[in-house]
Amino acid sequence: MARDTRSAAAELLTVRQVLDELGDISRRTFYRWRELRLPPTCIRLPNGELWDRRDVLDDWLEERAEGAAS
């Protein structure tokens, strides 16, 4: 069971997958948010690609849910 939890937490998402999860926002909007340091922290690979960890994205979304404690 712990192995399954680690696998889910370690799942990496492409920027396209993150955009789809966020309601199909535009790539431009995502990169504008990055300039403003609004989206979840990304991992930049040596080839320049950005990836997001599933658990980081889920936590970021949970923090922004309406009615979430601040």
N, CA, C and O atoms as a Tinker XYZ file with bonds, in Angstrom:
   280  protein
     1  N      0.818000   -1.197000    0.000000    73     2
     2  CA     0.000000    0.000000    0.000000    64     1     3
     3  C      0.865000    1.265000    0.000000    63     2     4     5
     4  O      0.589000    2.203000   -0.748000    81     3
     5  N      1.909000    1.296000    0.834000    73     3     6
     6  CA     2.781000    2.463000    0.872000    64     5     7
     7  C      3.425000    2.702000   -0.488000    63     6     8     9
     8  O      3.634000    3.847000   -0.890000    81     7
     9  N      3.736000    1.631000   -1.186000    73     7    10
    10  CA     4.340000    1.770000   -2.510000    64     9    11
    11  C      3.374000    2.440000   -3.482000    63    10    12    13
    12  O      3.783000    3.278000   -4.286000    81    11
    13  N      2.088000    2.074000   -3.412000    73    11    14
    14  CA     1.085000    2.703000   -4.276000    64    13    15
    15  C      0.956000    4.184000   -3.961000    63    14    16    17
    16  O      0.800000    4.998000   -4.871000    81    15
    17  N      1.018000    4.544000   -2.685000    73    15    18
    18  CA     0.926000    5.946000   -2.279000    64    17    19
    19  C      2.109000    6.733000   -2.824000    63    18    20    21
    20  O      1.939000    7.844000   -3.327000    81    19
    21  N      3.305000    6.165000   -2.725000    73    19    22
    22  CA     4.487000    6.842000   -3.255000    64    21    23
    23  C      4.401000    6.984000   -4.765000    63    22    24    25
    24  O      4.810000    8.010000   -5.308000    81    23
    25  N      3.884000    5.988000   -5.447000    73    23    26
    26  CA     3.757000    6.050000   -6.897000    64    25    27
    27  C      2.822000    7.169000   -7.308000    63    26    28    29
    28  O      3.108000    7.903000   -8.254000    81    27
    29  N      1.703000    7.308000   -6.604000    73    27    30
    30  CA     0.749000    8.372000   -6.915000    64    29    31
    31  C      1.364000    9.738000   -6.621000    63    30    32    33
    32  O      1.199000   10.677000   -7.400000    81    31
    33  N      2.077000    9.848000   -5.490000    73    31    34
    34  CA     2.690000   11.120000   -5.118000    64    33    35
    35  C      3.792000   11.502000   -6.098000    63    34    36    37
    36  O      3.992000   12.682000   -6.386000    81    35
    37  N      4.501000   10.508000   -6.607000    73    35    38
    38  CA     5.623000   10.767000   -7.503000    64    37    39
    39  C      5.188000   10.927000   -8.956000    63    38    40    41
    40  O      6.023000   11.198000   -9.820000    81    39
    41  N      3.909000   10.765000   -9.239000    73    39    42
    42  CA     3.438000   10.907000  -10.615000    64    41    43
    43  C      3.746000   12.310000  -11.120000    63    42    44    45
    44  O      3.453000   13.303000  -10.454000    81    43
    45  N      4.337000   12.374000  -12.298000    73    43    46
    46  CA     4.661000   13.665000  -12.902000    64    45    47
    47  C      3.678000   13.967000  -14.022000    63    46    48    49
    48  O      3.309000   13.084000  -14.797000    81    47
    49  N      3.264000   15.215000  -14.097000    73    47    50
    50  CA     2.315000   15.658000  -15.110000    64    49    51
    51  C      2.986000   16.669000  -16.030000    63    50    52    53
    52  O      3.754000   17.520000  -15.581000    81    51
    53  N      2.691000   16.567000  -17.298000    73    51    54
    54  CA     3.187000   17.559000  -18.250000    64    53    55
    55  C      2.381000   18.840000  -18.074000    63    54    56    57
    56  O      1.327000   18.843000  -17.438000    81    55
    57  N      2.883000   19.912000  -18.637000    73    55    58
    58  CA     2.146000   21.185000  -18.584000    64    57    59
    59  C      0.775000   21.004000  -19.234000    63    58    60    61
    60  O     -0.219000   21.517000  -18.721000    81    59
    61  N      0.706000   20.289000  -20.346000    73    59    62
    62  CA    -0.579000   20.051000  -21.022000    64    61    63
    63  C     -1.566000   19.357000  -20.093000    63    62    64    65
    64  O     -2.738000   19.729000  -20.046000    81    63
    65  N     -1.104000   18.353000  -19.356000    73    63    66
    66  CA    -1.983000   17.645000  -18.420000    64    65    67
    67  C     -2.457000   18.573000  -17.306000    63    66    68    69
    68  O     -3.616000   18.509000  -16.894000    81    67
    69  N     -1.577000   19.424000  -16.823000    73    67    70
    70  CA    -1.965000   20.388000  -15.782000    64    69    71
    71  C     -3.004000   21.355000  -16.335000    63    70    72    73
    72  O     -3.990000   21.655000  -15.661000    81    71
    73  N     -2.795000   21.844000  -17.552000    73    71    74
    74  CA    -3.754000   22.768000  -18.170000    64    73    75
    75  C     -5.124000   22.114000  -18.295000    63    74    76    77
    76  O     -6.144000   22.748000  -18.024000    81    75
    77  N     -5.151000   20.857000  -18.703000    73    75    78
    78  CA    -6.417000   20.123000  -18.814000    64    77    79
    79  C     -7.097000   19.999000  -17.456000    63    78    80    81
    80  O     -8.310000   20.178000  -17.345000    81    79
    81  N     -6.313000   19.691000  -16.424000    73    79    82
    82  CA    -6.875000   19.532000  -15.082000    64    81    83
    83  C     -7.423000   20.847000  -14.534000    63    82    84    85
    84  O     -8.361000   20.847000  -13.736000    81    83
    85  N     -6.846000   21.952000  -14.956000    73    83    86
    86  CA    -7.281000   23.261000  -14.473000    64    85    87
    87  C     -8.417000   23.830000  -15.319000    63    86    88    89
    88  O     -8.654000   25.038000  -15.307000    81    87
    89  N     -9.100000   22.990000  -16.033000    73    87    90
    90  CA   -10.243000   23.446000  -16.813000    64    89    91
    91  C     -9.857000   23.922000  -18.182000    63    90    92    93
    92  O    -10.505000   24.796000  -18.759000    81    91
    93  N     -8.781000   23.336000  -18.708000    73    91    94
    94  CA    -8.339000   23.655000  -20.059000    64    93    95
    95  C     -7.961000   25.127000  -20.213000    63    94    96    97
    96  O     -8.319000   25.771000  -21.199000    81    95
    97  N     -7.226000   25.655000  -19.216000    73    95    98
    98  CA    -6.740000   27.031000  -19.346000    64    97    99
    99  C     -5.683000   27.087000  -20.435000    63    98   100   101
   100  O     -5.134000   26.056000  -20.827000    81    99
   101  N     -5.397000   28.279000  -20.921000    73    99   102
   102  CA    -4.427000   28.404000  -22.006000    64   101   103
   103  C     -2.993000   28.300000  -21.477000    63   102   104   105
   104  O     -2.715000   28.591000  -20.314000    81   103
   105  N     -2.112000   27.884000  -22.352000    73   103   106
   106  CA    -0.688000   27.802000  -22.015000    64   105   107
   107  C     -0.174000   29.195000  -21.635000    63   106   108   109
   108  O      0.624000   29.338000  -20.708000    81   107
   109  N     -0.632000   30.208000  -22.351000    73   107   110
   110  CA    -0.221000   31.590000  -22.067000    64   109   111
   111  C     -0.599000   31.984000  -20.644000    63   110   112   113
   112  O      0.202000   32.586000  -19.928000    81   111
   113  N     -1.828000   31.642000  -20.234000    73   111   114
   114  CA    -2.266000   31.943000  -18.871000    64   113   115
   115  C     -1.377000   31.248000  -17.858000    63   114   116   117
   116  O     -0.973000   31.862000  -16.870000    81   115
   117  N     -1.066000   29.985000  -18.080000    73   115   118
   118  CA    -0.215000   29.231000  -17.166000    64   117   119
   119  C      1.152000   29.901000  -17.017000    63   118   120   121
   120  O      1.644000   30.066000  -15.901000    81   119
   121  N      1.766000   30.288000  -18.138000    73   119   122
   122  CA     3.085000   30.904000  -18.066000    64   121   123
   123  C      3.018000   32.313000  -17.466000    63   122   124   125
   124  O      3.974000   32.763000  -16.834000    81   123
   125  N      1.914000   32.995000  -17.657000    73   123   126
   126  CA     1.722000   34.297000  -16.985000    64   125   127
   127  C      1.644000   34.075000  -15.483000    63   126   128   129
   128  O      2.254000   34.818000  -14.714000    81   127
   129  N      0.897000   33.057000  -15.056000    73   127   130
   130  CA     0.838000   32.715000  -13.630000    64   129   131
   131  C      2.229000   32.402000  -13.101000    63   130   132   133
   132  O      2.566000   32.772000  -11.976000    81   131
   133  N      3.044000   31.718000  -13.912000    73   131   134
   134  CA     4.415000   31.401000  -13.469000    64   133   135
   135  C      5.217000   32.675000  -13.251000    63   134   136   137
   136  O      5.984000   32.768000  -12.292000    81   135
   137  N      5.048000   33.655000  -14.130000    73   135   138
   138  CA     5.734000   34.943000  -13.941000    64   137   139
   139  C      5.327000   35.580000  -12.617000    63   138   140   141
   140  O      6.148000   36.206000  -11.946000    81   139
   141  N      4.068000   35.422000  -12.245000    73   139   142
   142  CA     3.536000   35.996000  -11.008000    64   141   143
   143  C      3.710000   35.061000   -9.804000    63   142   144   145
   144  O      3.309000   35.387000   -8.686000    81   143
   145  N      4.318000   33.889000  -10.056000    73   143   146
   146  CA     4.540000   32.870000   -9.020000    64   145   147
   147  C      3.235000   32.396000   -8.378000    63   146   148   149
   148  O      3.157000   32.226000   -7.161000    81   147
   149  N      2.222000   32.186000   -9.205000    73   147   150
   150  CA     0.916000   31.731000   -8.724000    64   149   151
   151  C      0.692000   30.227000   -8.807000    63   150   152   153
   152  O      0.073000   29.667000   -7.902000    81   151
   153  N      1.170000   29.543000   -9.857000    73   151   154
   154  CA     0.857000   28.106000   -9.952000    64   153   155
   155  C      1.730000   27.283000   -9.015000    63   154   156   157
   156  O      2.654000   27.813000   -8.397000    81   155
   157  N      1.442000   25.994000   -8.908000    73   155   158
   158  CA     2.285000   25.132000   -8.081000    64   157   159
   159  C      3.714000   25.088000   -8.628000    63   158   160   161
   160  O      3.942000   25.308000   -9.818000    81   159
   161  N      4.643000   24.808000   -7.768000    73   159   162
   162  CA     6.050000   24.721000   -8.149000    64   161   163
   163  C      6.260000   23.607000   -9.165000    63   162   164   165
   164  O      5.775000   22.489000   -8.992000    81   163
   165  N      6.985000   23.929000  -10.219000    73   163   166
   166  CA     7.268000   22.968000  -11.281000    64   165   167
   167  C      8.686000   22.426000  -11.149000    63   166   168   169
   168  O      9.535000   23.006000  -10.472000    81   167
   169  N      8.911000   21.321000  -11.801000    73   167   170
   170  CA    10.243000   20.740000  -11.913000    64   169   171
   171  C     10.710000   21.012000  -13.336000    63   170   172   173
   172  O     10.022000   20.668000  -14.297000    81   171
   173  N     11.886000   21.633000  -13.469000    73   171   174
   174  CA    12.435000   21.869000  -14.810000    64   173   175
   175  C     13.487000   20.802000  -15.080000    63   174   176   177
   176  O     14.476000   20.682000  -14.357000    81   175
   177  N     13.257000   20.041000  -16.124000    73   175   178
   178  CA    14.184000   18.995000  -16.511000    64   177   179
   179  C     15.351000   19.598000  -17.293000    63   178   180   181
   180  O     15.242000   20.718000  -17.791000    81   179
   181  N     16.455000   18.879000  -17.407000    73   179   182
   182  CA    17.614000   19.396000  -18.147000    64   181   183
   183  C     17.295000   19.808000  -19.582000    63   182   184   185
   184  O     17.966000   20.680000  -20.135000    81   183
   185  N     16.281000   19.195000  -20.192000    73   183   186
   186  CA    15.922000   19.555000  -21.569000    64   185   187
   187  C     15.010000   20.778000  -21.629000    63   186   188   189
   188  O     14.574000   21.174000  -22.710000    81   187
   189  N     14.719000   21.384000  -20.465000    73   187   190
   190  CA    13.910000   22.597000  -20.406000    64   189   191
   191  C     12.427000   22.362000  -20.194000    63   190   192   193
   192  O     11.685000   23.313000  -19.948000    81   191
   193  N     11.978000   21.117000  -20.284000    73   191   194
   194  CA    10.557000   20.820000  -20.081000    64   193   195
   195  C     10.170000   21.032000  -18.620000    63   194   196   197
   196  O     10.959000   20.789000  -17.707000    81   195
   197  N      8.933000   21.491000  -18.424000    73   195   198
   198  CA     8.388000   21.661000  -17.079000    64   197   199
   199  C      7.431000   20.521000  -16.781000    63   198   200   201
   200  O      6.640000   20.119000  -17.635000    81   199
   201  N      7.508000   20.009000  -15.571000    73   199   202
   202  CA     6.613000   18.964000  -15.099000    64   201   203
   203  C      6.142000   19.346000  -13.710000    63   202   204   205
   204  O      6.854000   20.022000  -12.969000    81   203
   205  N      4.949000   18.914000  -13.360000    73   203   206
   206  CA     4.409000   19.120000  -12.020000    64   205   207
   207  C      4.197000   17.777000  -11.356000    63   206   208   209
   208  O      3.792000   16.811000  -12.002000    81   207
   209  N      4.472000   17.719000  -10.064000    73   207   210
   210  CA     4.174000   16.507000   -9.315000    64   209   211
   211  C      2.691000   16.490000   -8.985000    63   210   212   213
   212  O      2.126000   17.520000   -8.616000    81   211
   213  N      2.061000   15.345000   -9.113000    73   211   214
   214  CA     0.632000   15.174000   -8.854000    64   213   215
   215  C      0.269000   15.647000   -7.435000    63   214   216   217
   216  O     -0.711000   16.371000   -7.260000    81   215
   217  N      1.051000   15.242000   -6.429000    73   215   218
   218  CA     0.708000   15.602000   -5.052000    64   217   219
   219  C      0.819000   17.100000   -4.821000    63   218   220   221
   220  O      0.030000   17.661000   -4.060000    81   219
   221  N      1.777000   17.762000   -5.457000    73   219   222
   222  CA     1.927000   19.211000   -5.312000    64   221   223
   223  C      0.742000   19.926000   -5.960000    63   222   224   225
   224  O      0.206000   20.877000   -5.390000    81   223
   225  N      0.334000   19.478000   -7.136000    73   223   226
   226  CA    -0.824000   20.066000   -7.805000    64   225   227
   227  C     -2.085000   19.865000   -6.976000    63   226   228   229
   228  O     -2.869000   20.799000   -6.809000    81   227
   229  N     -2.289000   18.656000   -6.455000    73   227   230
   230  CA    -3.479000   18.380000   -5.643000    64   229   231
   231  C     -3.512000   19.258000   -4.393000    63   230   232   233
   232  O     -4.568000   19.777000   -4.032000    81   231
   233  N     -2.358000   19.431000   -3.723000    73   231   234
   234  CA    -2.294000   20.299000   -2.539000    64   233   235
   235  C     -2.596000   21.740000   -2.907000    63   234   236   237
   236  O     -3.320000   22.430000   -2.189000    81   235
   237  N     -2.040000   22.200000   -4.030000    73   235   238
   238  CA    -2.247000   23.567000   -4.492000    64   237   239
   239  C     -3.732000   23.818000   -4.772000    63   238   240   241
   240  O     -4.266000   24.867000   -4.411000    81   239
   241  N     -4.394000   22.849000   -5.418000    73   239   242
   242  CA    -5.826000   22.983000   -5.703000    64   241   243
   243  C     -6.643000   22.987000   -4.409000    63   242   244   245
   244  O     -7.598000   23.752000   -4.273000    81   243
   245  N     -6.265000   22.138000   -3.472000    73   243   246
   246  CA    -6.983000   22.061000   -2.193000    64   245   247
   247  C     -6.880000   23.386000   -1.434000    63   246   248   249
   248  O     -7.857000   23.825000   -0.827000    81   247
   249  N     -5.723000   24.018000   -1.461000    73   247   250
   250  CA    -5.532000   25.304000   -0.787000    64   249   251
   251  C     -6.418000   26.396000   -1.389000    63   250   252   253
   252  O     -6.774000   27.355000   -0.704000    81   251
   253  N     -6.769000   26.255000   -2.646000    73   251   254
   254  CA    -7.552000   27.277000   -3.336000    64   253   255
   255  C     -9.044000   26.945000   -3.427000    63   254   256   257
   256  O     -9.808000   27.691000   -4.040000    81   255
   257  N     -9.451000   25.862000   -2.838000    73   255   258
   258  CA   -10.871000   25.489000   -2.873000    64   257   259
   259  C    -11.686000   26.516000   -2.096000    63   258   260   261
   260  O    -11.275000   26.991000   -1.038000    81   259
   261  N    -12.850000   26.845000   -2.647000    73   259   262
   262  CA   -13.729000   27.782000   -1.941000    64   261   263
   263  C    -14.092000   27.210000   -0.586000    63   262   264   265
   264  O    -14.429000   26.033000   -0.452000    81   263
   265  N    -14.015000   28.070000    0.414000    73   263   266
   266  CA   -14.348000   27.639000    1.751000    64   265   267
   267  C    -13.188000   26.987000    2.478000    63   266   268   269
   268  O    -13.341000   26.548000    3.618000    81   267
   269  N    -12.011000   26.916000    1.827000    73   267   270
   270  CA   -10.839000   26.312000    2.488000    64   269   271
   271  C    -10.367000   27.254000    3.582000    63   270   272   273
   272  O    -10.397000   28.474000    3.421000    81   271
   273  N     -9.940000   26.688000    4.679000    73   271   274
   274  CA    -9.432000   27.495000    5.795000    64   273   275
   275  C     -8.150000   28.185000    5.368000    63   274   276   277
   276  O     -7.310000   27.590000    4.692000    81   275
   277  N     -7.999000   29.462000    5.770000    73   275   278
   278  CA    -6.785000   30.184000    5.403000    64   277   279
   279  C     -5.878000   30.403000    6.564000    63   278   280
   280  O     -4.812000   30.999000    6.411000    81   279
